[in-house]
């Protein structure tokens, strides 16, 4: 894991899931943090349920936190395992 990937993972891992009150890192919801090109980070996460009503809110929060990490120009966030993952991913990454 690169230094930038590590910084992003550390920051987004602090996000609290409102349904459980636990941090994303505690729940192991972050599946991938990968710098795909200089300053561009791809993040995959899996919500607590395939119908999680908070998935889009969490995705937006992940994107915002990641893009506030020094060195990140753009964050691409992908929800995995959600009934509306295609729609959420398209909306978040436009």
C-alpha positions as a LaTeX table, in Angstrom:
\begin{tabular}{lrrr}
\hline
Residue & $x$ (\AA) & $y$ (\AA) & $z$ (\AA) \\
\hline
Unk1 & 0.00 & 0.00 & 0.00 \\
Unk2 & 1.37 & 3.42 & $-0.96$ \\
Unk3 & 1.64 & 6.25 & 1.54 \\
Unk4 & $-1.29$ & 8.07 & $-0.11$ \\
Unk5 & $-3.46$ & 4.93 & $-0.04$ \\
Unk6 & $-2.62$ & 4.48 & 3.63 \\
Unk7 & $-3.55$ & 8.10 & 4.45 \\
Unk8 & $-6.87$ & 7.78 & 2.59 \\
Unk9 & $-7.71$ & 4.48 & 4.30 \\
Unk10 & $-6.93$ & 5.99 & 7.68 \\
Unk11 & $-9.20$ & 9.00 & 7.08 \\
Unk12 & $-12.17$ & 7.19 & 5.59 \\
Unk13 & $-11.89$ & 4.46 & 8.19 \\
Unk14 & $-12.91$ & 7.03 & 10.82 \\
Unk15 & $-16.33$ & 7.57 & 9.22 \\
Unk16 & $-19.10$ & 6.37 & 11.54 \\
Unk17 & $-21.91$ & 4.20 & 10.21 \\
Unk18 & $-25.01$ & 5.86 & 11.65 \\
Unk19 & $-26.98$ & 2.61 & 11.83 \\
Unk20 & $-24.43$ & 0.82 & 14.02 \\
Unk21 & $-22.41$ & 3.64 & 15.56 \\
Unk22 & $-19.20$ & 1.90 & 14.51 \\
Unk23 & $-16.39$ & 3.22 & 12.31 \\
Unk24 & $-16.08$ & 1.85 & 8.78 \\
Unk25 & $-12.66$ & 0.46 & 9.70 \\
Unk26 & $-14.14$ & $-1.48$ & 12.64 \\
Unk27 & $-16.81$ & $-2.95$ & 10.39 \\
Unk28 & $-14.32$ & $-3.80$ & 7.62 \\
Unk29 & $-16.57$ & $-2.10$ & 5.04 \\
Unk30 & $-13.66$ & $-0.72$ & 2.97 \\
Unk31 & $-12.62$ & $-3.37$ & 0.45 \\
Unk32 & $-10.11$ & $-1.46$ & $-1.68$ \\
Unk33 & $-8.11$ & 1.74 & $-1.65$ \\
Unk34 & $-5.96$ & 1.96 & $-4.77$ \\
Unk35 & $-4.13$ & 4.87 & $-6.36$ \\
Unk36 & $-4.92$ & 4.25 & $-10.04$ \\
Unk37 & $-2.88$ & 7.21 & $-11.27$ \\
Unk38 & $-1.06$ & 10.01 & $-9.52$ \\
Unk39 & $-3.55$ & 11.67 & $-7.18$ \\
Unk40 & $-6.54$ & 9.55 & $-8.28$ \\
Unk41 & $-7.79$ & 7.04 & $-5.73$ \\
Unk42 & $-10.33$ & 4.25 & $-6.25$ \\
Unk43 & $-12.25$ & 3.15 & $-3.16$ \\
Unk44 & $-14.60$ & 0.16 & $-3.01$ \\
Unk45 & $-16.86$ & $-0.38$ & $-0.03$ \\
Unk46 & $-19.59$ & $-2.80$ & 0.90 \\
Unk47 & $-22.52$ & $-1.50$ & 2.97 \\
Unk48 & $-23.94$ & $-3.45$ & 5.90 \\
Unk49 & $-26.84$ & $-4.74$ & 3.82 \\
Unk50 & $-27.76$ & $-5.04$ & 0.12 \\
Unk51 & $-30.63$ & $-2.63$ & 0.79 \\
Unk52 & $-28.78$ & $-0.30$ & 3.20 \\
Unk53 & $-30.61$ & 3.06 & 3.10 \\
Unk54 & $-27.40$ & 4.89 & 4.09 \\
Unk55 & $-25.24$ & 3.60 & 1.21 \\
Unk56 & $-25.35$ & 6.80 & $-0.83$ \\
Unk57 & $-24.74$ & 9.00 & 2.22 \\
Unk58 & $-21.74$ & 6.88 & 3.18 \\
Unk59 & $-20.42$ & 6.95 & $-0.40$ \\
Unk60 & $-20.63$ & 10.75 & $-0.49$ \\
Unk61 & $-18.91$ & 11.03 & 2.87 \\
Unk62 & $-16.14$ & 8.65 & 1.74 \\
Unk63 & $-15.62$ & 10.71 & $-1.43$ \\
Unk64 & $-15.49$ & 14.01 & 0.48 \\
Unk65 & $-13.10$ & 12.73 & 3.14 \\
Unk66 & $-10.82$ & 11.10 & 0.58 \\
Unk67 & $-10.67$ & 14.22 & $-1.59$ \\
Unk68 & $-9.66$ & 16.26 & 1.46 \\
Unk69 & $-6.54$ & 14.14 & 1.99 \\
Unk70 & $-3.44$ & 16.01 & 0.87 \\
Unk71 & $-2.26$ & 14.63 & $-2.46$ \\
Unk72 & $-5.66$ & 13.38 & $-3.63$ \\
Unk73 & $-6.97$ & 15.17 & $-6.71$ \\
Unk74 & $-9.95$ & 12.88 & $-7.27$ \\
Unk75 & $-11.62$ & 9.97 & $-5.50$ \\
Unk76 & $-13.74$ & 7.41 & $-7.31$ \\
Unk77 & $-16.03$ & 5.57 & $-4.90$ \\
Unk78 & $-17.75$ & 2.32 & $-5.77$ \\
Unk79 & $-20.45$ & 0.63 & $-3.71$ \\
Unk80 & $-20.36$ & $-3.16$ & $-3.97$ \\
Unk81 & $-23.10$ & $-5.61$ & $-3.00$ \\
Unk82 & $-25.97$ & $-3.12$ & $-2.91$ \\
Unk83 & $-29.20$ & $-3.55$ & $-4.85$ \\
Unk84 & $-28.74$ & $-0.07$ & $-6.39$ \\
Unk85 & $-24.96$ & $-0.12$ & $-6.71$ \\
Unk86 & $-24.92$ & 0.84 & $-10.42$ \\
Unk87 & $-27.13$ & 3.88 & $-9.87$ \\
Unk88 & $-25.22$ & 4.98 & $-6.77$ \\
Unk89 & $-21.82$ & 4.53 & $-8.44$ \\
Unk90 & $-22.92$ & 6.49 & $-11.50$ \\
Unk91 & $-24.27$ & 9.33 & $-9.37$ \\
Unk92 & $-21.26$ & 9.54 & $-7.06$ \\
Unk93 & $-18.62$ & 9.44 & $-9.80$ \\
Unk94 & $-20.06$ & 11.77 & $-12.43$ \\
\hline
\end{tabular}
